[in-house]
Amino acid sequence: MILAAVCLLAVGASAQLGPSGVISPDGNNVQFSHDFAHGIKLIGPSGVVSTAGNLQLTAGQARLHNAVRSKRSAVFGPSGIVMPDGRNVQFTPAEADNIVTVGPSGVVRKDGNNIQLDGHGVPITKRSLPMGVFGYSGIVMPDGRNVQFTREQAENIILVGPSGVVTRDGKNIQLNDQGVPRARRSAVFGPSGIVMPDGRNVQFTPAEADNIVTVGPSGVVRKDGNNIQLDGHGVPITKRSLQRGVFGYSGIVMPDGRNVQFTREQAENILLVGPSGVVTKDGKNIQLNDQGVPAN
């Protein structure tokens, strides 16, 4: 009976792993018990899921079963993973039962937390994701693209840290877990309050809520006529939140995007640029308004 089972395995489609046992590369064949064989639910590339327990293949058995000759590839199956280095990761019964299907690029799971596999069949985690590199002259993106900064953007950077960038204009940049600028989330403006992009919750008073007629994607109509305009992130535009100019030592980027270039004499006349004004050598200091441009 055992011999017949082994012969069947040798000629079957899955010649190295079948419903009654395993043929190993070293010749030490494994015969399944009656309970294990009758409890088999699924045979996959890395092992067998059975009601009597899971069987995980060794690296050699998995490569033989899958005809995988490259040691660089992992074998991800319904009962575990044989890693490229030969380590064997065994799933718990709950983990194995959570798997719907395993494909060449990923794993679909019942709980919706699907797994993406890299080019070697290994699960991609936050640690294994390619990171961007943020420098003073540009960003090398995770996909390899190179984003070059303009001279003004580069000169605006004071310090680059592992989680963020400090800028001269005060508009600091938060980096995400891939080392690239974090996308600013949009606010949610409703009739009873605002959920801000940073997660803060601004609750309206009954009078404020009653004053709202309608909320649209670009603004809020109010009964008293003091309508509110929303910016591109759904946040009310105030004098403070209006786009500011950037006053530098060689010129000004105006709020409307125009670039005003200083002459050599004007640039050399500047001693210090601060958030509210400019100190000059000739004593004719410049006061900046709330938009960061000269007040007069």
C-alpha positions as protocol buffer text, in pm:
chain_id: "A"
residue {
  index: 1
  type: MET
  ca { x: 0 y: 0 z: 0 }
}
residue {
  index: 2
  type: ILE
  ca { x: 279 y: 240 z: 92 }
}
residue {
  index: 3
  type: LEU
  ca { x: 470 y: 146 z: -224 }
}
residue {
  index: 4
  type: ALA
  ca { x: 162 y: 207 z: -437 }
}
residue {
  index: 5
  type: ALA
  ca { x: 114 y: 549 z: -279 }
}
residue {
  index: 6
  type: VAL
  ca { x: 475 y: 641 z: -349 }
}
residue {
  index: 7
  type: CYS
  ca { x: 440 y: 529 z: -710 }
}
residue {
  index: 8
  type: LEU
  ca { x: 131 y: 743 z: -748 }
}
residue {
  index: 9
  type: LEU
  ca { x: 320 y: 1040 z: -615 }
}
residue {
  index: 10
  type: ALA
  ca { x: 604 y: 982 z: -855 }
}
residue {
  index: 11
  type: VAL
  ca { x: 381 y: 1007 z: -1162 }
}
residue {
  index: 12
  type: GLY
  ca { x: 124 y: 1261 z: -1042 }
}
residue {
  index: 13
  type: ALA
  ca { x: 103 y: 1628 z: -1137 }
}
residue {
  index: 14
  type: SER
  ca { x: 246 y: 1716 z: -796 }
}
residue {
  index: 15
  type: ALA
  ca { x: 498 y: 1434 z: -799 }
}
residue {
  index: 16
  type: GLN
  ca { x: 687 y: 1552 z: -490 }
}
residue {
  index: 17
  type: LEU
  ca { x: 390 y: 1624 z: -262 }
}
residue {
  index: 18
  type: GLY
  ca { x: 62 y: 1440 z: -282 }
}
residue {
  index: 19
  type: PRO
  ca { x: -240 y: 1339 z: -76 }
}
residue {
  index: 20
  type: SER
  ca { x: -58 y: 1048 z: 88 }
}
residue {
  index: 21
  type: GLY
  ca { x: 294 y: 1168 z: 147 }
}
residue {
  index: 22
  type: VAL
  ca { x: 607 y: 1357 z: 47 }
}
residue {
  index: 23
  type: ILE
  ca { x: 905 y: 1249 z: -163 }
}
residue {
  index: 24
  type: SER
  ca { x: 1215 y: 1423 z: -25 }
}
residue {
  index: 25
  type: PRO
  ca { x: 1529 y: 1513 z: -223 }
}
residue {
  index: 26
  type: ASP
  ca { x: 1739 y: 1297 z: 10 }
}
residue {
  index: 27
  type: GLY
  ca { x: 1514 y: 993 z: -45 }
}
residue {
  index: 28
  type: ASN
  ca { x: 1364 y: 999 z: 304 }
}
residue {
  index: 29
  type: ASN
  ca { x: 1003 y: 984 z: 194 }
}
residue {
  index: 30
  type: VAL
  ca { x: 728 y: 1077 z: 440 }
}
residue {
  index: 31
  type: GLN
  ca { x: 405 y: 878 z: 453 }
}
residue {
  index: 32
  type: PHE
  ca { x: 99 y: 1058 z: 592 }
}
residue {
  index: 33
  type: SER
  ca { x: -107 y: 903 z: 868 }
}
residue {
  index: 34
  type: HIS
  ca { x: -465 y: 799 z: 796 }
}
residue {
  index: 35
  type: ASP
  ca { x: -607 y: 1092 z: 998 }
}
residue {
  index: 36
  type: PHE
  ca { x: -373 y: 1350 z: 841 }
}
residue {
  index: 37
  type: ALA
  ca { x: -440 y: 1228 z: 484 }
}
residue {
  index: 38
  type: HIS
  ca { x: -818 y: 1223 z: 531 }
}
residue {
  index: 39
  type: GLY
  ca { x: -807 y: 1567 z: 698 }
}
residue {
  index: 40
  type: ILE
  ca { x: -625 y: 1745 z: 413 }
}
residue {
  index: 41
  type: LYS
  ca { x: -800 y: 2067 z: 315 }
}
residue {
  index: 42
  type: LEU
  ca { x: -540 y: 2219 z: 86 }
}
residue {
  index: 43
  type: ILE
  ca { x: -204 y: 2129 z: -72 }
}
residue {
  index: 44
  type: GLY
  ca { x: 4 y: 2434 z: -163 }
}
residue {
  index: 45
  type: PRO
  ca { x: 357 y: 2522 z: -275 }
}
residue {
  index: 46
  type: SER
  ca { x: 501 y: 2527 z: 78 }
}
residue {
  index: 47
  type: GLY
  ca { x: 303 y: 2263 z: 260 }
}
residue {
  index: 48
  type: VAL
  ca { x: -28 y: 2103 z: 349 }
}
residue {
  index: 49
  type: VAL
  ca { x: -318 y: 2231 z: 558 }
}
residue {
  index: 50
  type: SER
  ca { x: -498 y: 1946 z: 736 }
}
residue {
  index: 51
  type: THR
  ca { x: -751 y: 1923 z: 1014 }
}
residue {
  index: 52
  type: ALA
  ca { x: -493 y: 1705 z: 1189 }
}
residue {
  index: 53
  type: GLY
  ca { x: -232 y: 1985 z: 1172 }
}
residue {
  index: 54
  type: ASN
  ca { x: -23 y: 2161 z: 910 }
}
residue {
  index: 55
  type: LEU
  ca { x: 281 y: 2014 z: 738 }
}
residue {
  index: 56
  type: GLN
  ca { x: 547 y: 2265 z: 633 }
}
residue {
  index: 57
  type: LEU
  ca { x: 795 y: 2159 z: 367 }
}
residue {
  index: 58
  type: THR
  ca { x: 1166 y: 2205 z: 413 }
}
residue {
  index: 59
  type: ALA
  ca { x: 1353 y: 2430 z: 170 }
}
residue {
  index: 60
  type: GLY
  ca { x: 1469 y: 2129 z: -31 }
}
residue {
  index: 61
  type: GLN
  ca { x: 1125 y: 1969 z: -40 }
}
residue {
  index: 62
  type: ALA
  ca { x: 962 y: 2298 z: -144 }
}
residue {
  index: 63
  type: ARG
  ca { x: 1208 y: 2354 z: -427 }
}
residue {
  index: 64
  type: LEU
  ca { x: 1158 y: 1999 z: -548 }
}
residue {
  index: 65
  type: HIS
  ca { x: 780 y: 2028 z: -523 }
}
residue {
  index: 66
  type: ASN
  ca { x: 773 y: 2360 z: -711 }
}
residue {
  index: 67
  type: ALA
  ca { x: 1068 y: 2291 z: -940 }
}
residue {
  index: 68
  type: VAL
  ca { x: 1224 y: 2612 z: -805 }
}
residue {
  index: 69
  type: ARG
  ca { x: 1595 y: 2608 z: -873 }
}
residue {
  index: 70
  type: SER
  ca { x: 1684 y: 2960 z: -761 }
}
residue {
  index: 71
  type: LYS
  ca { x: 1765 y: 2984 z: -391 }
}
residue {
  index: 72
  type: ARG
  ca { x: 1677 y: 3356 z: -403 }
}
residue {
  index: 73
  type: SER
  ca { x: 1302 y: 3293 z: -429 }
}
residue {
  index: 74
  type: ALA
  ca { x: 1075 y: 3226 z: -134 }
}
residue {
  index: 75
  type: VAL
  ca { x: 792 y: 2975 z: -152 }
}
residue {
  index: 76
  type: PHE
  ca { x: 472 y: 3117 z: 0 }
}
residue {
  index: 77
  type: GLY
  ca { x: 198 y: 2861 z: 57 }
}
residue {
  index: 78
  type: PRO
  ca { x: -119 y: 2820 z: 261 }
}
residue {
  index: 79
  type: SER
  ca { x: 65 y: 2670 z: 558 }
}
residue {
  index: 80
  type: GLY
  ca { x: 372 y: 2891 z: 575 }
}
residue {
  index: 81
  type: ILE
  ca { x: 671 y: 3037 z: 393 }
}
residue {
  index: 82
  type: VAL
  ca { x: 1002 y: 2880 z: 297 }
}
residue {
  index: 83
  type: MET
  ca { x: 1230 y: 3186 z: 291 }
}
residue {
  index: 84
  type: PRO
  ca { x: 1510 y: 3236 z: 35 }
}
residue {
  index: 85
  type: ASP
  ca { x: 1768 y: 3164 z: 305 }
}
residue {
  index: 86
  type: GLY
  ca { x: 1601 y: 2830 z: 389 }
}
residue {
  index: 87
  type: ARG
  ca { x: 1428 y: 2945 z: 708 }
}
residue {
  index: 88
  type: ASN
  ca { x: 1086 y: 2793 z: 756 }
}
residue {
  index: 89
  type: VAL
  ca { x: 801 y: 3015 z: 875 }
}
residue {
  index: 90
  type: GLN
  ca { x: 509 y: 2806 z: 1000 }
}
residue {
  index: 91
  type: PHE
  ca { x: 160 y: 2960 z: 1011 }
}
residue {
  index: 92
  type: THR
  ca { x: -74 y: 2903 z: 1303 }
}
residue {
  index: 93
  type: PRO
  ca { x: -405 y: 2728 z: 1223 }
}
residue {
  index: 94
  type: ALA
  ca { x: -578 y: 3069 z: 1246 }
}
residue {
  index: 95
  type: GLU
  ca { x: -328 y: 3230 z: 1005 }
}
residue {
  index: 96
  type: ALA
  ca { x: -361 y: 2942 z: 760 }
}
residue {
  index: 97
  type: ASP
  ca { x: -741 y: 2950 z: 778 }
}
residue {
  index: 98
  type: ASN
  ca { x: -735 y: 3326 z: 709 }
}
residue {
  index: 99
  type: ILE
  ca { x: -582 y: 3276 z: 361 }
}
residue {
  index: 100
  type: VAL
  ca { x: -818 y: 3270 z: 63 }
}
residue {
  index: 101
  type: THR
  ca { x: -563 y: 3234 z: -217 }
}
residue {
  index: 102
  type: VAL
  ca { x: -192 y: 3277 z: -285 }
}
residue {
  index: 103
  type: GLY
  ca { x: -82 y: 3422 z: -617 }
}
residue {
  index: 104
  type: PRO
  ca { x: 257 y: 3511 z: -768 }
}
residue {
  index: 105
  type: SER
  ca { x: 238 y: 3873 z: -648 }
}
residue {
  index: 106
  type: GLY
  ca { x: 29 y: 3859 z: -334 }
}
residue {
  index: 107
  type: VAL
  ca { x: -197 y: 3685 z: -86 }
}
residue {
  index: 108
  type: VAL
  ca { x: -571 y: 3746 z: -46 }
}
residue {
  index: 109
  type: ARG
  ca { x: -692 y: 3701 z: 310 }
}
residue {
  index: 110
  type: LYS
  ca { x: -1040 y: 3671 z: 459 }
}
residue {
  index: 111
  type: ASP
  ca { x: -990 y: 3964 z: 698 }
}
residue {
  index: 112
  type: GLY
  ca { x: -906 y: 4198 z: 408 }
}
residue {
  index: 113
  type: ASN
  ca { x: -545 y: 4255 z: 521 }
}
residue {
  index: 114
  type: ASN
  ca { x: -396 y: 4130 z: 196 }
}
residue {
  index: 115
  type: ILE
  ca { x: -22 y: 4075 z: 160 }
}
residue {
  index: 116
  type: GLN
  ca { x: 191 y: 4203 z: -128 }
}
residue {
  index: 117
  type: LEU
  ca { x: 492 y: 3990 z: -224 }
}
residue {
  index: 118
  type: ASP
  ca { x: 817 y: 4130 z: -360 }
}
residue {
  index: 119
  type: GLY
  ca { x: 1008 y: 3994 z: -660 }
}
residue {
  index: 120
  type: HIS
  ca { x: 1145 y: 3713 z: -442 }
}
residue {
  index: 121
  type: GLY
  ca { x: 809 y: 3602 z: -308 }
}
residue {
  index: 122
  type: VAL
  ca { x: 869 y: 3757 z: 36 }
}
residue {
  index: 123
  type: PRO
  ca { x: 594 y: 3965 z: 206 }
}
residue {
  index: 124
  type: ILE
  ca { x: 652 y: 4338 z: 168 }
}
residue {
  index: 125
  type: THR
  ca { x: 651 y: 4523 z: 500 }
}
residue {
  index: 126
  type: LYS
  ca { x: 702 y: 4890 z: 585 }
}
residue {
  index: 127
  type: ARG
  ca { x: 1065 y: 4807 z: 657 }
}
residue {
  index: 128
  type: SER
  ca { x: 1119 y: 4638 z: 322 }
}
residue {
  index: 129
  type: LEU
  ca { x: 952 y: 4912 z: 116 }
}
residue {
  index: 130
  type: PRO
  ca { x: 1201 y: 5122 z: -80 }
}
residue {
  index: 131
  type: MET
  ca { x: 1271 y: 5454 z: 92 }
}
residue {
  index: 132
  type: GLY
  ca { x: 1304 y: 5796 z: -64 }
}
residue {
  index: 133
  type: VAL
  ca { x: 1609 y: 6010 z: 7 }
}
residue {
  index: 134
  type: PHE
  ca { x: 1533 y: 6375 z: 87 }
}
residue {
  index: 135
  type: GLY
  ca { x: 1836 y: 6602 z: 47 }
}
residue {
  index: 136
  type: TYR
  ca { x: 1910 y: 6972 z: 25 }
}
residue {
  index: 137
  type: SER
  ca { x: 1897 y: 6980 z: -354 }
}
residue {
  index: 138
  type: GLY
  ca { x: 1615 y: 6737 z: -426 }
}
residue {
  index: 139
  type: ILE
  ca { x: 1450 y: 6403 z: -354 }
}
residue {
  index: 140
  type: VAL
  ca { x: 1530 y: 6058 z: -487 }
}
residue {
  index: 141
  type: MET
  ca { x: 1182 y: 5904 z: -484 }
}
residue {
  index: 142
  type: PRO
  ca { x: 1117 y: 5540 z: -379 }
}
residue {
  index: 143
  type: ASP
  ca { x: 1051 y: 5451 z: -744 }
}
residue {
  index: 144
  type: GLY
  ca { x: 1390 y: 5592 z: -846 }
}
residue {
  index: 145
  type: ARG
  ca { x: 1267 y: 5920 z: -992 }
}
residue {
  index: 146
  type: ASN
  ca { x: 1481 y: 6224 z: -914 }
}
residue {
  index: 147
  type: VAL
  ca { x: 1297 y: 6542 z: -815 }
}
residue {
  index: 148
  type: GLN
  ca { x: 1529 y: 6841 z: -848 }
}
residue {
  index: 149
  type: PHE
  ca { x: 1462 y: 7151 z: -634 }
}
residue {
  index: 150
  type: THR
  ca { x: 1475 y: 7504 z: -775 }
}
residue {
  index: 151
  type: ARG
  ca { x: 1740 y: 7734 z: -633 }
}
residue {
  index: 152
  type: GLU
  ca { x: 1477 y: 7907 z: -419 }
}
residue {
  index: 153
  type: GLN
  ca { x: 1347 y: 7575 z: -282 }
}
residue {
  index: 154
  type: ALA
  ca { x: 1698 y: 7458 z: -199 }
}
residue {
  index: 155
  type: GLU
  ca { x: 1791 y: 7786 z: -26 }
}
residue {
  index: 156
  type: ASN
  ca { x: 1469 y: 7769 z: 178 }
}
residue {
  index: 157
  type: ILE
  ca { x: 1581 y: 7449 z: 356 }
}
residue {
  index: 158
  type: ILE
  ca { x: 1752 y: 7492 z: 694 }
}
residue {
  index: 159
  type: LEU
  ca { x: 1769 y: 7133 z: 820 }
}
residue {
  index: 160
  type: VAL
  ca { x: 1671 y: 6787 z: 694 }
}
residue {
  index: 161
  type: GLY
  ca { x: 1596 y: 6528 z: 962 }
}
residue {
  index: 162
  type: PRO
  ca { x: 1472 y: 6169 z: 954 }
}
residue {
  index: 163
  type: SER
  ca { x: 1108 y: 6267 z: 999 }
}
residue {
  index: 164
  type: GLY
  ca { x: 1085 y: 6622 z: 866 }
}
residue {
  index: 165
  type: VAL
  ca { x: 1239 y: 6930 z: 709 }
}
residue {
  index: 166
  type: VAL
  ca { x: 1277 y: 7272 z: 873 }
}
residue {
  index: 167
  type: THR
  ca { x: 1240 y: 7562 z: 629 }
}
residue {
  index: 168
  type: ARG
  ca { x: 1320 y: 7933 z: 648 }
}
residue {
  index: 169
  type: ASP
  ca { x: 967 y: 8038 z: 556 }
}
residue {
  index: 170
  type: GLY
  ca { x: 823 y: 7837 z: 847 }
}
residue {
  index: 171
  type: LYS
  ca { x: 629 y: 7598 z: 622 }
}
residue {
  index: 172
  type: ASN
  ca { x: 803 y: 7292 z: 760 }
}
residue {
  index: 173
  type: ILE
  ca { x: 766 y: 6962 z: 576 }
}
residue {
  index: 174
  type: GLN
  ca { x: 663 y: 6637 z: 745 }
}
residue {
  index: 175
  type: LEU
  ca { x: 805 y: 6319 z: 589 }
}
residue {
  index: 176
  type: ASN
  ca { x: 610 y: 5993 z: 575 }
}
residue {
  index: 177
  type: ASP
  ca { x: 747 y: 5645 z: 651 }
}
residue {
  index: 178
  type: GLN
  ca { x: 896 y: 5633 z: 300 }
}
residue {
  index: 179
  type: GLY
  ca { x: 1102 y: 5948 z: 351 }
}
residue {
  index: 180
  type: VAL
  ca { x: 901 y: 6168 z: 114 }
}
residue {
  index: 181
  type: PRO
  ca { x: 678 y: 6467 z: 194 }
}
residue {
  index: 182
  type: ARG
  ca { x: 359 y: 6360 z: 368 }
}
residue {
  index: 183
  type: ALA
  ca { x: 51 y: 6448 z: 167 }
}
residue {
  index: 184
  type: ARG
  ca { x: -164 y: 6693 z: 356 }
}
residue {
  index: 185
  type: ARG
  ca { x: -501 y: 6544 z: 428 }
}
residue {
  index: 186
  type: SER
  ca { x: -818 y: 6733 z: 354 }
}
residue {
  index: 187
  type: ALA
  ca { x: -1043 y: 6872 z: 623 }
}
residue {
  index: 188
  type: VAL
  ca { x: -1407 y: 6766 z: 649 }
}
residue {
  index: 189
  type: PHE
  ca { x: -1631 y: 7071 z: 691 }
}
residue {
  index: 190
  type: GLY
  ca { x: -1981 y: 6987 z: 804 }
}
residue {
  index: 191
  type: PRO
  ca { x: -2284 y: 7172 z: 944 }
}
residue {
  index: 192
  type: SER
  ca { x: -2180 y: 7101 z: 1304 }
}
residue {
  index: 193
  type: GLY
  ca { x: -1802 y: 7145 z: 1288 }
}
residue {
  index: 194
  type: ILE
  ca { x: -1475 y: 7074 z: 1111 }
}
residue {
  index: 195
  type: VAL
  ca { x: -1244 y: 6774 z: 1133 }
}
residue {
  index: 196
  type: MET
  ca { x: -908 y: 6936 z: 1055 }
}
residue {
  index: 197
  type: PRO
  ca { x: -633 y: 6770 z: 845 }
}
residue {
  index: 198
  type: ASP
  ca { x: -429 y: 6710 z: 1162 }
}
residue {
  index: 199
  type: GLY
  ca { x: -721 y: 6526 z: 1325 }
}
residue {
  index: 200
  type: ARG
  ca { x: -835 y: 6810 z: 1553 }
}
residue {
  index: 201
  type: ASN
  ca { x: -1209 y: 6846 z: 1587 }
}
residue {
  index: 202
  type: VAL
  ca { x: -1352 y: 7198 z: 1579 }
}
residue {
  index: 203
  type: GLN
  ca { x: -1707 y: 7195 z: 1717 }
}
residue {
  index: 204
  type: PHE
  ca { x: -1946 y: 7478 z: 1626 }
}
residue {
  index: 205
  type: THR
  ca { x: -2166 y: 7649 z: 1884 }
}
residue {
  index: 206
  type: PRO
  ca { x: -2544 y: 7613 z: 1831 }
}
residue {
  index: 207
  type: ALA
  ca { x: -2549 y: 7971 z: 1698 }
}
residue {
  index: 208
  type: GLU
  ca { x: -2265 y: 7905 z: 1452 }
}
residue {
  index: 209
  type: ALA
  ca { x: -2427 y: 7584 z: 1331 }
}
residue {
  index: 210
  type: ASP
  ca { x: -2766 y: 7752 z: 1289 }
}
residue {
  index: 211
  type: ASN
  ca { x: -2602 y: 8032 z: 1086 }
}
residue {
  index: 212
  type: ILE
  ca { x: -2495 y: 7788 z: 809 }
}
residue {
  index: 213
  type: VAL
  ca { x: -2721 y: 7762 z: 504 }
}
residue {
  index: 214
  type: THR
  ca { x: -2515 y: 7515 z: 300 }
}
residue {
  index: 215
  type: VAL
  ca { x: -2163 y: 7370 z: 278 }
}
residue {
  index: 216
  type: GLY
  ca { x: -2009 y: 7315 z: -64 }
}
residue {
  index: 217
  type: PRO
  ca { x: -1669 y: 7192 z: -186 }
}
residue {
  index: 218
  type: SER
  ca { x: -1526 y: 7543 z: -214 }
}
residue {
  index: 219
  type: GLY
  ca { x: -1714 y: 7741 z: 49 }
}
residue {
  index: 220
  type: VAL
  ca { x: -1987 y: 7789 z: 307 }
}
residue {
  index: 221
  type: VAL
  ca { x: -2297 y: 8006 z: 266 }
}
residue {
  index: 222
  type: ARG
  ca { x: -2415 y: 8163 z: 591 }
}
residue {
  index: 223
  type: LYS
  ca { x: -2738 y: 8339 z: 685 }
}
residue {
  index: 224
  type: ASP
  ca { x: -2560 y: 8654 z: 802 }
}
residue {
  index: 225
  type: GLY
  ca { x: -2387 y: 8695 z: 463 }
}
residue {
  index: 226
  type: ASN
  ca { x: -2035 y: 8639 z: 600 }
}
residue {
  index: 227
  type: ASN
  ca { x: -1967 y: 8347 z: 370 }
}
residue {
  index: 228
  type: ILE
  ca { x: -1654 y: 8133 z: 415 }
}
residue {
  index: 229
  type: GLN
  ca { x: -1416 y: 8038 z: 138 }
}
residue {
  index: 230
  type: LEU
  ca { x: -1237 y: 7702 z: 174 }
}
residue {
  index: 231
  type: ASP
  ca { x: -885 y: 7633 z: 50 }
}
residue {
  index: 232
  type: GLY
  ca { x: -777 y: 7326 z: -148 }
}
residue {
  index: 233
  type: HIS
  ca { x: -769 y: 7122 z: 173 }
}
residue {
  index: 234
  type: GLY
  ca { x: -1119 y: 7217 z: 286 }
}
residue {
  index: 235
  type: VAL
  ca { x: -992 y: 7458 z: 554 }
}
residue {
  index: 236
  type: PRO
  ca { x: -1146 y: 7807 z: 592 }
}
residue {
  index: 237
  type: ILE
  ca { x: -928 y: 8076 z: 434 }
}
residue {
  index: 238
  type: THR
  ca { x: -838 y: 8353 z: 675 }
}
residue {
  index: 239
  type: LYS
  ca { x: -585 y: 8636 z: 652 }
}
residue {
  index: 240
  type: ARG
  ca { x: -336 y: 8409 z: 823 }
}
residue {
  index: 241
  type: SER
  ca { x: -398 y: 8119 z: 588 }
}
residue {
  index: 242
  type: LEU
  ca { x: -374 y: 8326 z: 269 }
}
residue {
  index: 243
  type: GLN
  ca { x: -72 y: 8233 z: 58 }
}
residue {
  index: 244
  type: ARG
  ca { x: 234 y: 8423 z: 175 }
}
residue {
  index: 245
  type: GLY
  ca { x: 519 y: 8568 z: -18 }
}
residue {
  index: 246
  type: VAL
  ca { x: 875 y: 8450 z: 42 }
}
residue {
  index: 247
  type: PHE
  ca { x: 1125 y: 8733 z: 98 }
}
residue {
  index: 248
  type: GLY
  ca { x: 1484 y: 8618 z: 45 }
}
residue {
  index: 249
  type: TYR
  ca { x: 1826 y: 8776 z: 7 }
}
residue {
  index: 250
  type: SER
  ca { x: 1812 y: 8773 z: -373 }
}
residue {
  index: 251
  type: GLY
  ca { x: 1448 y: 8854 z: -435 }
}
residue {
  index: 252
  type: ILE
  ca { x: 1082 y: 8793 z: -347 }
}
residue {
  index: 253
  type: VAL
  ca { x: 846 y: 8519 z: -455 }
}
residue {
  index: 254
  type: MET
  ca { x: 513 y: 8705 z: -446 }
}
residue {
  index: 255
  type: PRO
  ca { x: 188 y: 8546 z: -319 }
}
residue {
  index: 256
  type: ASP
  ca { x: 61 y: 8529 z: -677 }
}
residue {
  index: 257
  type: GLY
  ca { x: 374 y: 8335 z: -785 }
}
residue {
  index: 258
  type: ARG
  ca { x: 556 y: 8623 z: -954 }
}
residue {
  index: 259
  type: ASN
  ca { x: 931 y: 8632 z: -889 }
}
residue {
  index: 260
  type: VAL
  ca { x: 1085 y: 8972 z: -813 }
}
residue {
  index: 261
  type: GLN
  ca { x: 1464 y: 8962 z: -860 }
}
residue {
  index: 262
  type: PHE
  ca { x: 1681 y: 9213 z: -669 }
}
residue {
  index: 263
  type: THR
  ca { x: 1963 y: 9401 z: -833 }
}
residue {
  index: 264
  type: ARG
  ca { x: 2313 y: 9332 z: -705 }
}
residue {
  index: 265
  type: GLU
  ca { x: 2306 y: 9660 z: -507 }
}
residue {
  index: 266
  type: GLN
  ca { x: 1968 y: 9573 z: -348 }
}
residue {
  index: 267
  type: ALA
  ca { x: 2084 y: 9225 z: -252 }
}
residue {
  index: 268
  type: GLU
  ca { x: 2410 y: 9350 z: -99 }
}
residue {
  index: 269
  type: ASN
  ca { x: 2216 y: 9612 z: 100 }
}
residue {
  index: 270
  type: ILE
  ca { x: 2030 y: 9345 z: 299 }
}
residue {
  index: 271
  type: LEU
  ca { x: 2173 y: 9251 z: 639 }
}
residue {
  index: 272
  type: LEU
  ca { x: 1899 y: 9033 z: 783 }
}
residue {
  index: 273
  type: VAL
  ca { x: 1557 y: 8899 z: 680 }
}
residue {
  index: 274
  type: GLY
  ca { x: 1312 y: 8820 z: 957 }
}
residue {
  index: 275
  type: PRO
  ca { x: 949 y: 8710 z: 969 }
}
residue {
  index: 276
  type: SER
  ca { x: 819 y: 9066 z: 1003 }
}
residue {
  index: 277
  type: GLY
  ca { x: 1086 y: 9282 z: 844 }
}
residue {
  index: 278
  type: VAL
  ca { x: 1421 y: 9334 z: 675 }
}
residue {
  index: 279
  type: VAL
  ca { x: 1726 y: 9513 z: 819 }
}
residue {
  index: 280
  type: THR
  ca { x: 1930 y: 9699 z: 555 }
}
residue {
  index: 281
  type: LYS
  ca { x: 2279 y: 9856 z: 553 }
}
residue {
  index: 282
  type: ASP
  ca { x: 2150 y: 10199 z: 453 }
}
residue {
  index: 283
  type: GLY
  ca { x: 1913 y: 10207 z: 751 }
}
residue {
  index: 284
  type: LYS
  ca { x: 1599 y: 10211 z: 536 }
}
residue {
  index: 285
  type: ASN
  ca { x: 1457 y: 9899 z: 696 }
}
residue {
  index: 286
  type: ILE
  ca { x: 1162 y: 9724 z: 530 }
}
residue {
  index: 287
  type: GLN
  ca { x: 845 y: 9626 z: 715 }
}
residue {
  index: 288
  type: LEU
  ca { x: 668 y: 9313 z: 586 }
}
residue {
  index: 289
  type: ASN
  ca { x: 290 y: 9278 z: 592 }
}
residue {
  index: 290
  type: ASP
  ca { x: 93 y: 8967 z: 691 }
}
residue {
  index: 291
  type: GLN
  ca { x: 155 y: 8823 z: 344 }
}
residue {
  index: 292
  type: GLY
  ca { x: 533 y: 8846 z: 379 }
}
residue {
  index: 293
  type: VAL
  ca { x: 585 y: 9126 z: 127 }
}
residue {
  index: 294
  type: PRO
  ca { x: 689 y: 9491 z: 181 }
}
residue {
  index: 295
  type: ALA
  ca { x: 413 y: 9686 z: 353 }
}
residue {
  index: 296
  type: ASN
  ca { x: 456 y: 9994 z: 134 }
}
